[in-house]
Amino acid sequence: MPKSVKKRAGSAAALILLSILLVLLLLPSAASAAVLGDVNEDGNINVLDVALAVQHVLGIDEPPLTEAQKTAADVNVDGLINVLDVTLLMQYALGIIEEFPTPPVVPDTYALTMAASPSAGGTATDITGESPYEEGTEVSISATANTGYVFTNWTAPSGAFVYADSSATTFAMPGNDVTVTANFEAIAGSVDLTGDTTVEASLLTASGTYTAALFGPAVGAEVVFKLTGFVASDINSISIGNIADLLSGGVTIPTDANGEAELVITFAAGVDKFGTLTASINDTDPKVDTTASDNQVITVDTTEAIASSVTLTGDSMVTADLSTATGNYTATLSRPAVGAAVVFTLAGFTADDIDSISSGSIADLLSGGVTVLSDASGKAELVITFAAGVDKGPHNLTAAISAADPKADTDASDTQAIRVNTKVWWDI
């Protein structure tokens, strides 16, 4: 723009401003009702304040308004100083208005964040969908569980739920930003049953322990155990519930923190039956999404064979002329049967060749055999102390399961040859 044009524009503006000032100077000053509008901070709102506001709008205020003066000049409180503020100031100075318009109060709002725990468990949704919200706003929220999970409850550090345990509910916003969490829990869709498939009620181990492990794992889910093929008199006790339920509708056991339910069944002595134990998830349990089960077969047997072979180990050479004149022999059963009868028989020796034996008589050992019962580990031991100077062998020491023993199904044995020598090795 040419300098002459800029000069004429400035002169015109100055004339307009001078005219406004002359009119306002003829009017009495209006008393100030507030700091707002008192641009020159003299306690009054009049033509002088209008003049400062006009100069600021035209960009010719010198010195520039301070921040406090700008706040006072923004009489409509919209964050700007423009012709609207000048107009209101003039109206106030002319007495047309007695106060400046009250700006609308904008309430504080707060952000609502939705979350799911665990994240794989499902989704949490703000149904209202208008975040941020004012304090006290009632927001509709909803939770949807993914496959393999179930909704449990809502949690938040502040605010309030109408129904914290309902997947669809209302949340009252607090006076701060807040995260609302939908909590989910893994549920069970299958169960794996493990345990003792064989229980020998005639032995010390008359109890069967069975563990149902759930997919999940779901804590507190209900597992139902059911036993078939047996009657109440076949069972002495069970760890949880009653025997009648175990044999009919089933015994219900809640899972522990590991998602496992355990049942111990103690069978009566002498039971010889075959049956099945079934563990299934209770499909009415809210922590379960489907019916699933896994069968496990158990066997209880007290009269069938528990040992069909025996292994004999011991000293194959005993030098009676030395300090080691004793032979130790151990018969180990094919299964650890307690109290099974093992018969030891020694051939090729006479009663004079033996000083003593640990069980039974020497005459029986050399003829029909000496019977030794197996211990808790399924072993029978015999110690033979030979007389000095005996030089015989090799002859057989035989260990066999007694065919008459109800704990055996066959006469089976394993032989072991021993050598007794009283001469020193280099004289042989």
C-alpha positions, 0 to 999 in steps of 0.5 A, a space after each residue: 500500500 502506498 505511504 499516502 494511502 496508509 497516511 490517509 487511513 491512519 488520519 481517518 481512524 484518528 478522526 473517528 477515535 477523536 469524535 468518539 472521545 469527544 462524545 464520551 467526554 461530554 457524558 458523566 463517568 460511570 462508576 465501576 462495578 468490577 475490575 472487568 472493563 477497567 482497562 486503565 485500572 483507575 477504578 472507573 469504566 469510562 471513555 479512557 478505558 474505551 480509548 485504550 481498548 480501541 487503540 489495542 484493537 487498531 494495533 496502535 496501543 503504546 505502550 502495549 496493554 499489560 496482561 492484566 489490562 488485556 484481561 480487563 479489556 476482554 469484557 465478554 471473556 471469550 479470550 479475544 479483544 476485538 470490536 465486540 469488547 469495544 462495543 460493550 465498553 462503549 455501551 457501559 460507558 454510555 449507560 446503555 448497559 449496567 453490567 457486562 454479560 456473564 460468560 457461560 460456565 463450562 463445567 470440568 469434564 473427565 476422561 473415561 478409559 475402558 479396560 479388560 483383565 486379563 486382556 485375552 478375557 474379553 472386551 469392555 465397552 463404553 456404551 454411552 460413548 461420549 467421554 469425557 464426562 462431567 462428574 456424576 454423569 451416569 455412563 452405560 457400560 458393557 462387558 463381553 467375555 471371549 471364548 474360554 472366559 467368563 465375566 466376574 465383576 467391574 472394578 475402578 479406583 473411584 466412581 460407583 457402579 449400580 451393579 458391579 457384578 453385572 456385565 451390563 450396568 451403569 457407572 457414575 463418573 467421579 471428579 477425575 479421570 478414571 479407568 474402569 476394568 472388566 474382570 474375566 476368569 478362565 473357565 473349564 472346557 475339559 478335564 484330564 483325570 489321572 490316578 492309580 489304575 490298580 489298587 491292591 486292597 490286600 496290601 498296605 496300599 489300599 487307597 487310590 488317589 485320583 486327580 482331575 486337572 481342568 483346562 483353564 484352570 478355573 478355581 472353584 469349578 465343580 468336578 463330579 466323580 462317579 464310580 461304577 462297577 462297585 457297591 458300598 461294601 467294597 469301599 471303606 471311605 472316600 476323602 470327600 463326600 459320601 460313598 452312596 453319592 460316589 456310586 450313584 449321581 456322583 461326588 462334587 469337588 471344587 477345584 483348588 488354586 491350581 485348577 485341580 480336584 482330588 479324590 482318595 478312595 480307600 477300598 475294603 480288603 478282599 475286593 476283586 472287581 473291575 470298574 470305571 471312575 469318571 470325572 466330569 465338569 458340572 455343566 451347571 457351573 457358571 465357570 464352565 462353558 461346556 460338558 466334558 469328561 475323561 474316563 479312567 479305569 481302575 482295578 481292585 484285586 486281592 485274590 489274583 496273582 500279585 507275583 509270578 516270578 522271583 529273582 535271587 541274588 547273593 554270594 556265589 562264593 563263600 570261603 569258609 576257611 576265611 573270615 567271610 563264612 556267611 552267605 547272604 541271599 535275597 529273593 526279590 519278587 516281580 511285584 512288591 507283595 507284602 507277606 508272600 511266601 518264598 521257599 529257599 532250598 539248598 542242594 549238595 550239602 549236609 546238615 554238618 556243612 551248615 552252622 546256622 541259617 537266619 530263618 527256619 531249620 537246616 533240615 527244611 533248607 536241605 529237604 522241602 525248603 525254608 519259607 521266608 515271607 516278603 517284606 514291605 519292599 517285596 523282598 525275602 532274605 536268607 543268611 546261611 553260615 557255613 561250617 569251617 573246612 567245608 569244601 563243596 560245590 558248586 551246588 544250587 540254592 533255589 528261591 521259589 514262590 510257594 504255589 500254595 500262596 494265594 498271593 501267587 499265580 504260578 510256581 516260578 523260581 530263579 536259581 543261584 549257584 554258590 561255591 563253598 571252598 576252604 582252601 586258599 585261592 592259590 592252592 586250588 
